[in-house]
Amino acid sequence: MFDRVESKEEIIVILTKKFYLFFFPMPHTSIMPISVTKFLAYSGIQIRWNTMDKLILEKCHKKIIEIVKINGLNKMRELANESSLNIYALLTPDISQYIKRIIWIR
């Protein structure tokens, strides 16, 4: 699943995949700025999921789009820098139960 989202500050790419390098099962959603210069200036976010179920991943992907549209990537990063638990405040219980790990892409 691939979407371009316009937040308050920038255009963000949200990409959800079930596999890493086509072979290794690793369901995840990457959230990053579309601009190369902004991507190099600061990091994106990767959320790894604990499910391979297509419908659940679609639901999580759509929810991440909503969250990014409202808050933007910068707000998500700010919360994460304050405390790793703060980012969960943005995520609703219906998708946070599927989170395995949140990683900051640099």
Sequence and secondary structure as in RCSB ss.txt:
>XXXX:A:sequence
MFDRVESKEEIIVILTKKFYLFFFPMPHTSIMPISVTKFLAYSGIQIRWNTMDKLILEKCHKKIIEIVKINGLNK
MRELANESSLNIYALLTPDISQYIKRIIWIR
>XXXX:A:secstr
 EEEEE SS EEEEEEEEEETTTEEEEEEEEEESSHHHHHHS EEEEEES   HHHHHHHHHHHHHHHHHHHHHH
HHHHHHH TTGGGGTS HHHHTTEEEEEEE 
